[in-house]
């Protein structure tokens, strides 16, 4: 039986409808200022995958790509072939159905030295966490660079989920060295438990599907953790701590809600619905979030580098620029929150769920500075460009991702997509410069390849 991954508002749209509509002709949007370079192609690179969700680079100069498959496998492409043996297999810890499974992977910034990496998966209910709960876990590579040590698991945090959808799933290290974790609101079309706007634990809704755990206050949020330190037992404001107050992580001193025992110290921002994919701009450090909409609008949020955190992105009061469930394109949400930098409507029935991407900083000259994102069901891919300071316009391209499930970049900034429908990884290609952008500076390609 083939699982169907649906990272959106509710699981009430059949995959067959998405597949049927994928072939619709892609009309250009009205954002004429955006230039679609004519040298860009999207070419298959890796095939033979089983429901891939994301592609990651370990930052170790090995040239390998690591592909997350929903059923619990992390596969390695070594630059020439897909290795038969998985890097890690956690299929016995997770159940891959609908929006559940192995959802995220990130490598420690010093992975080349310490071999540490982190995953985000939903529990199968048989391994110490309740069915569907989010588990953030750390692993180490073994003596074989292509095989992780499965026995090295260290659980960082377990987060209660109200329902089997809106799990978020992405996690990444920011330029500040801290681990960011994107959490969805836990499910239902309209966030009936109000997780996204709940900051005070006194306001936590319980009963019915709304679970009583303190960790439910982490739903609908972006979390920020110091993963290189731990927290001792005792009283603190950690909502994800063990029963004795200890935790396998610490809290950065500048987290916006740190020190308030009635709020979760782990929180960085809130008001998110299902931030399934996010990224950091390797040049500026800006944070880009693709937040899945409810019924009418899909949104891209932008948090500039240097932010003090604490931003409220508006859900469940706002959906895109608009009041929740308002299809009027001229309406503007008046709730005091940070409006998205871009949105697109779901009036095209093929679209269903935004997949946040990356701002391109790789070697293809004509694509540099373009933010690339897409939609899961239609597979449509948009290019967005900053047409004036802090103003981004976007235009749909002729490229299609066939149930596009994620984006990724390698150490040189090459941009990839994972196609859930094709079971493949594709790469954007075009006319290349002899310079590549790496870690905040331009370096000669020869040096970058050493």
C-alpha positions, -999 to +999 in steps of 0.1 A: +000+000+000+014+034-010+013+061+017+003+096+008+020+124+025-002+155+029+015+183+049-015+207+047-047+219+064-065+187+067-062+153+052-094+155+033-080+158-002-073+125-020-039+122-036-055+111-068-071+145-072-037+161-068-021+138-094-050+144-118-046+181-116-008+183-118-008+183-155-029+215-157-013+243-178+007+266-155-004+302-160+021+330-153+012+353-124+008+390-126+042+398-111+058+409-143+088+424-126+102+389-118+126+376-144+126+338-151+161+332-164+161+313-197+192+293-189+177+275-159+168+238-161+155+214-135+172+181-141+169+146-125+199+136-104+188+107-081+160+082-088+148+050-071+138+067-038+108+058-017+087+089-008+116+114-003+108+144+019+141+164+020+177+164+009+206+176+032+243+181+030+265+173+061+288+202+055+318+179+056+332+184+021+324+148+012+302+156-017+275+134-004+238+141-002+215+127+025+179+120+015+151+116+041+125+090+032+092+092+051+092+055+060+122+061+083+153+057+061+181+082+055+198+073+022+231+085+008+240+096-027+278+096-028+281+118-058+278+090-084+253+065-070+226+059-044+241+036-018+221+004-010+227+005+027+208+033+045+228+058+066+201+054+093+170+032+096+144+043+122+115+026+105+109+006+137+104+038+157+080+056+134+048+049+114+047+066+080+011+075+072-004+107+060+017+134+076+036+112+100+070+095+097+106+106+095+102+143+087+134+161+093+172+159+094+200+183+102+237+180+109+256+197+137+277+227+124+308+208+135+296+175+121+330+169+104+346+169+138+319+155+162+297+133+139+265+145+156+232+149+137+195+153+146+162+140+133+126+148+137+101+119+136+066+110+149+066+080+173+049+047+165+037+044+201+059+014+208+092+030+218+086+052+248+065+080+232+028+080+225+016+073+189+021+104+168+041+124+193+070+144+178+105+131+188+136+151+184+166+128+187+204+130+183+226+103+167+262+099+160+280+085+129+298+052+134+334+044+124+320+039+089+313+074+075+283+060+055+266+044+084+252+060+116+254+043+150+218+034+156+225+026+192+237+062+199+202+077+200+198+104+226+162+118+229+163+155+231+126+162+234+092+146+230+063+169+221+027+158+225+006+161+193-032+166+195-039+150+162-020+131+134-015+162+112+002+196+112+034+182+128+058+207+112+089+185+108+118+207+098+148+215+119+180+234+112+209+251+128+209+288+125+239+310+118+240+316+156+248+279+161+214+272+178+190+245+168+156+257+153+127+234+153+094+241+134+062+229+151+028+228+135-003+236+155-012+199+160-041+197+137-077+205+128-086+230+102-090+260+125-066+252+154-095+246+178-070+241+206-056+276+198-020+262+201-005+288+178-015+318+199-011+302+234+019+317+251+008+315+287+005+280+302-025+293+321-043+296+288-036+261+276-068+245+264-073+208+274-101+183+269-113+163+239-084+161+214-066+189+232-039+171+252-031+183+288+007+181+284+028+212+289+045+204+256+013+212+238+022+248+243+052+243+219+028+236+190+024+263+163+058+277+172+094+280+162+117+266+189+153+276+195+176+254+216+212+254+227+220+218+219+256+219+231+246+223+267+221+206+291+198+218+319+201+203+353+171+191+374+151+217+392+124+244+386+126+262+353+106+275+324+112+246+301+080+230+287+099+201+271+119+191+302+119+157+318+097+153+349+125+163+372+131+195+352+163+183+335+167+185+298+192+174+271+194+210+259+198+244+274+181+277+265+199+306+248+200+335+272+184+358+246+154+336+238+124+361+240+104+343+267+133+330+287+130+335+325+092+335+326+082+303+343+046+306+330+059+306+294+080+281+275+116+292+274+121+272+242+099+296+221+115+318+195+083+328+175+047+318+173+014+322+154+024+294+129+000+268+114+022+242+098+057+255+090+066+223+072+098+237+056+120+266+065+156+278+056+183+303+065+198+325+039+235+315+039+246+350+029+224+372+052+212+348+079+176+357+072+150+331+082+124+320+055+094+300+066+068+284+043+036+282+065+008+260+052-026+278+050-060+268+061-085+271+032-076+300+010-040+313+013-005+299+015+022+321+029+059+328+031+072+345+062+105+363+064+124+371+096+155+393+090+188+384+106+193+402+139+157+397+150+152+396+188+126+369+183+091+368+198+074+375+164+037+365+161+029+354+126-008+357+131-024+323+128-052+315+138-065+350+134-048+356+101-043+334+070-018+350+047-025+387+046-062+381+053-085+373+082-088+335+086-110+319+060-116+352+041-112+346+003-113+383-005-080+392-020-084+429-009-090+421+028-062+427+052-060+411+086-060+437+114-048+413+141-015+428+155+010+404+140+038+401+114+022+398+079+039+374+054+062+387+028+044+367+001+013+347-004-006+327-031-042+318-032-057+283-034-082+292-060-062+270-084-077+236-073-044+219-080-026+238-052-029+226-016+002+232+005+032+256+003+067+240+005+092+266+017+125+267-002+158+286-002+171+319-014+196+308-040+233+316-033+249+290-055+271+290-086+243+295-112+247+333-119+212+341-131+195+324-101+215+342-074+193+361-050+161+343-061+140+327-034+126+294-048+095+277-033+067+254-044+034+237-038+031+200-028+000+189-047+004+208-080+042+206-079+043+242-091+075+261-084+078+299-080+107+322-083+107+353-060+129+383-063+134+414-042+122+441-066+128+469-041+140+469-005+120+444+016+095+439-013+094+405-030+075+396-061+069+361-072+060+344-104+052+308-112+077+290-135+073+262-161+091+238-137+071+211-119+081+190-089+054+162-090+042+162-054+071+185-045+080+177-008+111+196+000+141+216-010+178+214-001+211+229-008+246+215-007+278+230+007+283+251-025+247+264-025+235+241-054+197+239-051+178+206-051+141+195-048+127+162-036+098+148-056+075+126-036+056+116-067+086+107-088+107+093-060+136+114-071+159+143-064+162+171-091+188+199-093+186+234-107+212+239-134+223+269-155+252+289-166+278+287-138+302+312-124+338+303-116+330+315-081+309+296-055+292+311-024+300+293+007+295+301+044+290+338+039+318+346+014+328+341-022+355+316-028+372+303-060+356+270-072+390+253-070+393+261-033+357+251-026+364+217-041+394+209-020 
